[in-house]
Amino acid sequence: MNFEKASEQAQFLRAGGRLAEAIQAYQALAGQVEYREAALGVLAEVHLQAQSPDKAVQALATLAEEHPESLLHCDRLANLLSRLGQVGAAIG
């Protein structure tokens, strides 16, 4: 399945509230090197929607580690940690 079709399917699942299935779809996309960055970013959002903030933190931490040059990923991680009351971790 190509990226566009897989991404469309994952978006459809998410929009339909089928979050566990959407998470699986985005995890599969994240397993493909060329789509990993985009898929992990959306995966973090879906984890938040599914009330799994720890998994969202994990996805964003992975992004920040894999792309340390990206201020966006670092900012998203710090923002989420701060919202979760982990200010020390957000600053560090």
N, C-alpha and C positions, 0 to 999 in steps of 0.2 A: 504494500500500500504506500502510495507517495505521501509526502508531507502534507500537502494541501488537503487531501482526502482524510488523512488521519487527524489532522488538526480540526477540520470541519466536524468530524464525528465526535471528537472530544468536546468541542464547543457545544454541540447539540446535546450531549449527555449532561454537561454542566447546566445548560439553560433549562433542561428538563428536571433538574434537581437530582439527577442520578450521579451524585458526587463520588461515590465509591468507584463507579465505573469510569467516571471522568478522570479520577486520580490514576487509575490503572492505565488509561489511554495516554495521559501525559507522562507517566513514568516510562512507558514504552517509547514514546518520542524522545524522552531525555536519555534513553539508552543509545540513541543514534548521535554520534559525535556532532554532525553538522546541524542538528536541531536542539542540542542539549541546552544551550543558554536560554533560548526562548521558552522551551518547554519547562525548565526549572522555574523560571519567573512566573509563569502561569500556574504551575503546580503549587507554588507557595500561596497564591491567591485562592486556589481551590481548597487547600488545606485550611485556610482561615475560614472560608465559607462553610467548611465541614466541621468547624469548631475544634480544629486540631492545631493550635498555635505552635506547639513544640515541633511538629512536623514542618510547619511553615518556616520556622526559624532554621531548621536543619536545611531546607532547600535553599534559603537565602544565604546561609553560611557557606554552603557548597559553592554557590555562585560567587560570593565574595572571595573565597579561596582560589577558585579557578580563574577568576578575572579580577585580580587585585588592582588593575589599572582603572576599573570601572567605578567611578564615584557613585553612580546610580545604585549599584548593587550594595555597596557599603552603606549608603544612605537608607535604602529600604530596610536593611537588616537592623541598623541602629534605631530607626524609627519604630520598628516592630518591637524590638527589645525594650525600648523606652515605654511604649504603650503597655507592655506586659509587666512593667514595674522593675525591669532589670536595667536600671540606669547605669550602674557600674559596668555591666557587660556592654552596654551601648556605647559608652565612652571609650572603653578599652579596646 
